[in-house]
Amino acid sequence: MSEQPSEQAPYSPDDRHLAEIPSVEVISRAAVMLLSAGAERLGLADADPATSPHRDLDEARRLITALAGLVTASAEYLGLHAGPLRDGLQSLQKAFREASAVPDEPGQGPGEKFTGPVY
């Protein structure tokens, strides 16, 4: 007796679930994840960010820059979601500047190549 290979569905259940989520929601979820991770890496979830064991400014820079690129590139699709995401991004950029021993020049901070200088 030979076994015939079972036919696999073209998509896994997870893929079908993702296919049902509107693109604006996917973009917003990704932005919120980057925003949350950036805040964690700045130590903002702890009582004293300067002594947070999660603080890592190099990682925070990468996350903030990725968030800035995503929000800037997708702003036209985000509608009402764009404003709060921009506000959150700007808060992270300011917190990064305050946390830096030697702050970047205006326009050189994380994500500022996408957003312009943040003061």
Secondary structure, 3 states (H helix, E strand, C coil): CCCCCCCCCCCCHHHHHHHCCCHHHHHHHHHHHHHHHHHHHCCCCCCCHHHCCCCCHHHHHHHHHHHHHHHHHHHHHHHHHHHHHHHHHHHHHHHHHHHCCCCCCCCCCCCHHHHCCCC
